[in-house]
Amino acid sequence: MIYFIVTFVFFLLFILAMTIGYFFNKKSITGSCGGMSSLGIDKACGCPDPCDSRLQKNKERAEATRIAGLKKQPRIV
């Protein structure tokens, strides 16, 4: 029974440490290899239609790309 208690306390301390790290950094836990995006996979689910949050992200990314392209064009004064 003591092994269970020690293991449980260890996991609680580990989770507490991760929580404190999240509060200070405001970043979620990510892998070092880039995750699914490095494999060319945009989403984890196999649904044919993207969800609302994915549509919003795509819209924001397209707008940022458009603005960056406009900034690169020479201006005629």
mmCIF file of the C-alpha atoms, coordinates in Angstrom:
data_MODEL
# 
_entry.id   MODEL 
# 
loop_
_atom_site.group_PDB 
_atom_site.id 
_atom_site.type_symbol 
_atom_site.label_atom_id 
_atom_site.label_alt_id 
_atom_site.label_comp_id 
_atom_site.label_asym_id 
_atom_site.label_entity_id 
_atom_site.label_seq_id 
_atom_site.pdbx_PDB_ins_code 
_atom_site.Cartn_x 
_atom_site.Cartn_y 
_atom_site.Cartn_z 
_atom_site.occupancy 
_atom_site.B_iso_or_equiv 
_atom_site.pdbx_formal_charge 
_atom_site.auth_seq_id 
_atom_site.auth_comp_id 
_atom_site.auth_asym_id 
_atom_site.auth_atom_id 
_atom_site.pdbx_PDB_model_num 
ATOM 1  C CA . MET A 1 1  ? 0.000   0.000  0.000   1.00 0.00 ? 1  MET A CA 1 
ATOM 2  C CA . ILE A 1 2  ? 2.908   2.340  0.672   1.00 0.00 ? 2  ILE A CA 1 
ATOM 3  C CA . TYR A 1 3  ? 4.050   2.020  -2.965  1.00 0.00 ? 3  TYR A CA 1 
ATOM 4  C CA . PHE A 1 4  ? 0.633   3.127  -4.151  1.00 0.00 ? 4  PHE A CA 1 
ATOM 5  C CA . ILE A 1 5  ? 0.642   6.170  -1.871  1.00 0.00 ? 5  ILE A CA 1 
ATOM 6  C CA . VAL A 1 6  ? 4.196   7.186  -2.829  1.00 0.00 ? 6  VAL A CA 1 
ATOM 7  C CA . THR A 1 7  ? 3.420   6.772  -6.529  1.00 0.00 ? 7  THR A CA 1 
ATOM 8  C CA . PHE A 1 8  ? 0.173   8.721  -6.213  1.00 0.00 ? 8  PHE A CA 1 
ATOM 9  C CA . VAL A 1 9  ? 1.922   11.581 -4.391  1.00 0.00 ? 9  VAL A CA 1 
ATOM 10 C CA . PHE A 1 10 ? 4.690   11.597 -7.005  1.00 0.00 ? 10 PHE A CA 1 
ATOM 11 C CA . PHE A 1 11 ? 2.162   11.919 -9.829  1.00 0.00 ? 11 PHE A CA 1 
ATOM 12 C CA . LEU A 1 12 ? 0.304   14.672 -7.987  1.00 0.00 ? 12 LEU A CA 1 
ATOM 13 C CA . LEU A 1 13 ? 3.546   16.619 -7.507  1.00 0.00 ? 13 LEU A CA 1 
ATOM 14 C CA . PHE A 1 14 ? 4.427   16.137 -11.166 1.00 0.00 ? 14 PHE A CA 1 
ATOM 15 C CA . ILE A 1 15 ? 1.011   17.379 -12.297 1.00 0.00 ? 15 ILE A CA 1 
ATOM 16 C CA . LEU A 1 16 ? 1.296   20.328 -9.910  1.00 0.00 ? 16 LEU A CA 1 
ATOM 17 C CA . ALA A 1 17 ? 4.714   21.217 -11.378 1.00 0.00 ? 17 ALA A CA 1 
ATOM 18 C CA . MET A 1 18 ? 3.304   21.071 -14.914 1.00 0.00 ? 18 MET A CA 1 
ATOM 19 C CA . THR A 1 19 ? 0.396   23.282 -13.839 1.00 0.00 ? 19 THR A CA 1 
ATOM 20 C CA . ILE A 1 20 ? 2.725   25.884 -12.359 1.00 0.00 ? 20 ILE A CA 1 
ATOM 21 C CA . GLY A 1 21 ? 4.806   25.817 -15.537 1.00 0.00 ? 21 GLY A CA 1 
ATOM 22 C CA . TYR A 1 22 ? 1.693   26.345 -17.630 1.00 0.00 ? 22 TYR A CA 1 
ATOM 23 C CA . PHE A 1 23 ? 0.627   29.342 -15.528 1.00 0.00 ? 23 PHE A CA 1 
ATOM 24 C CA . PHE A 1 24 ? 4.005   31.019 -15.974 1.00 0.00 ? 24 PHE A CA 1 
ATOM 25 C CA . ASN A 1 25 ? 4.570   30.223 -19.676 1.00 0.00 ? 25 ASN A CA 1 
ATOM 26 C CA . LYS A 1 26 ? 0.983   30.093 -20.988 1.00 0.00 ? 26 LYS A CA 1 
ATOM 27 C CA . LYS A 1 27 ? 2.054   27.434 -23.464 1.00 0.00 ? 27 LYS A CA 1 
ATOM 28 C CA . SER A 1 28 ? 0.583   23.984 -23.805 1.00 0.00 ? 28 SER A CA 1 
ATOM 29 C CA . ILE A 1 29 ? 2.778   20.915 -23.779 1.00 0.00 ? 29 ILE A CA 1 
ATOM 30 C CA . THR A 1 30 ? 4.163   20.201 -27.249 1.00 0.00 ? 30 THR A CA 1 
ATOM 31 C CA . GLY A 1 31 ? 6.505   17.654 -28.694 1.00 0.00 ? 31 GLY A CA 1 
ATOM 32 C CA . SER A 1 32 ? 9.977   18.514 -29.901 1.00 0.00 ? 32 SER A CA 1 
ATOM 33 C CA . CYS A 1 33 ? 9.447   17.029 -33.367 1.00 0.00 ? 33 CYS A CA 1 
ATOM 34 C CA . GLY A 1 34 ? 6.623   19.359 -34.426 1.00 0.00 ? 34 GLY A CA 1 
ATOM 35 C CA . GLY A 1 35 ? 3.777   16.922 -33.924 1.00 0.00 ? 35 GLY A CA 1 
ATOM 36 C CA . MET A 1 36 ? 1.239   16.160 -36.622 1.00 0.00 ? 36 MET A CA 1 
ATOM 37 C CA . SER A 1 37 ? 1.887   19.364 -38.534 1.00 0.00 ? 37 SER A CA 1 
ATOM 38 C CA . SER A 1 38 ? 5.347   18.097 -39.472 1.00 0.00 ? 38 SER A CA 1 
ATOM 39 C CA . LEU A 1 39 ? 3.649   15.124 -41.129 1.00 0.00 ? 39 LEU A CA 1 
ATOM 40 C CA . GLY A 1 40 ? 1.373   17.370 -43.180 1.00 0.00 ? 40 GLY A CA 1 
ATOM 41 C CA . ILE A 1 41 ? -1.734  16.572 -41.144 1.00 0.00 ? 41 ILE A CA 1 
ATOM 42 C CA . ASP A 1 42 ? -3.833  19.656 -40.389 1.00 0.00 ? 42 ASP A CA 1 
ATOM 43 C CA . LYS A 1 43 ? -6.325  18.114 -38.007 1.00 0.00 ? 43 LYS A CA 1 
ATOM 44 C CA . ALA A 1 44 ? -6.588  15.063 -35.805 1.00 0.00 ? 44 ALA A CA 1 
ATOM 45 C CA . CYS A 1 45 ? -10.127 14.050 -36.666 1.00 0.00 ? 45 CYS A CA 1 
ATOM 46 C CA . GLY A 1 46 ? -11.254 12.485 -39.904 1.00 0.00 ? 46 GLY A CA 1 
ATOM 47 C CA . CYS A 1 47 ? -14.306 14.699 -40.319 1.00 0.00 ? 47 CYS A CA 1 
ATOM 48 C CA . PRO A 1 48 ? -14.854 16.107 -43.822 1.00 0.00 ? 48 PRO A CA 1 
ATOM 49 C CA . ASP A 1 49 ? -15.888 19.597 -42.676 1.00 0.00 ? 49 ASP A CA 1 
ATOM 50 C CA . PRO A 1 50 ? -13.662 21.696 -40.400 1.00 0.00 ? 50 PRO A CA 1 
ATOM 51 C CA . CYS A 1 51 ? -15.082 22.887 -37.101 1.00 0.00 ? 51 CYS A CA 1 
ATOM 52 C CA . ASP A 1 52 ? -15.787 26.543 -36.321 1.00 0.00 ? 52 ASP A CA 1 
ATOM 53 C CA . SER A 1 53 ? -12.475 27.127 -34.547 1.00 0.00 ? 53 SER A CA 1 
ATOM 54 C CA . ARG A 1 54 ? -10.556 25.638 -37.507 1.00 0.00 ? 54 ARG A CA 1 
ATOM 55 C CA . LEU A 1 55 ? -12.502 27.848 -39.933 1.00 0.00 ? 55 LEU A CA 1 
ATOM 56 C CA . GLN A 1 56 ? -11.639 30.904 -37.827 1.00 0.00 ? 56 GLN A CA 1 
ATOM 57 C CA . LYS A 1 57 ? -7.938  29.948 -37.710 1.00 0.00 ? 57 LYS A CA 1 
ATOM 58 C CA . ASN A 1 58 ? -7.876  29.421 -41.484 1.00 0.00 ? 58 ASN A CA 1 
ATOM 59 C CA . LYS A 1 59 ? -9.563  32.776 -42.023 1.00 0.00 ? 59 LYS A CA 1 
ATOM 60 C CA . GLU A 1 60 ? -7.066  34.548 -39.750 1.00 0.00 ? 60 GLU A CA 1 
ATOM 61 C CA . ARG A 1 61 ? -4.118  32.814 -41.430 1.00 0.00 ? 61 ARG A CA 1 
ATOM 62 C CA . ALA A 1 62 ? -5.372  33.789 -44.896 1.00 0.00 ? 62 ALA A CA 1 
ATOM 63 C CA . GLU A 1 63 ? -5.857  37.395 -43.780 1.00 0.00 ? 63 GLU A CA 1 
ATOM 64 C CA . ALA A 1 64 ? -2.349  37.533 -42.275 1.00 0.00 ? 64 ALA A CA 1 
ATOM 65 C CA . THR A 1 65 ? -0.895  36.122 -45.499 1.00 0.00 ? 65 THR A CA 1 
ATOM 66 C CA . ARG A 1 66 ? -2.803  38.672 -47.565 1.00 0.00 ? 66 ARG A CA 1 
ATOM 67 C CA . ILE A 1 67 ? -1.606  41.560 -45.392 1.00 0.00 ? 67 ILE A CA 1 
ATOM 68 C CA . ALA A 1 68 ? 1.994   40.310 -45.533 1.00 0.00 ? 68 ALA A CA 1 
ATOM 69 C CA . GLY A 1 69 ? 1.749   40.168 -49.321 1.00 0.00 ? 69 GLY A CA 1 
ATOM 70 C CA . LEU A 1 70 ? 0.414   43.723 -49.460 1.00 0.00 ? 70 LEU A CA 1 
ATOM 71 C CA . LYS A 1 71 ? 3.268   44.980 -47.296 1.00 0.00 ? 71 LYS A CA 1 
ATOM 72 C CA . LYS A 1 72 ? 5.829   43.479 -49.690 1.00 0.00 ? 72 LYS A CA 1 
ATOM 73 C CA . GLN A 1 73 ? 4.412   45.256 -52.735 1.00 0.00 ? 73 GLN A CA 1 
ATOM 74 C CA . PRO A 1 74 ? 6.089   48.537 -53.640 1.00 0.00 ? 74 PRO A CA 1 
ATOM 75 C CA . ARG A 1 75 ? 3.976   51.613 -53.030 1.00 0.00 ? 75 ARG A CA 1 
ATOM 76 C CA . ILE A 1 76 ? 3.559   54.313 -55.619 1.00 0.00 ? 76 ILE A CA 1 
ATOM 77 C CA . VAL A 1 77 ? 3.306   57.716 -54.014 1.00 0.00 ? 77 VAL A CA 1 
# 
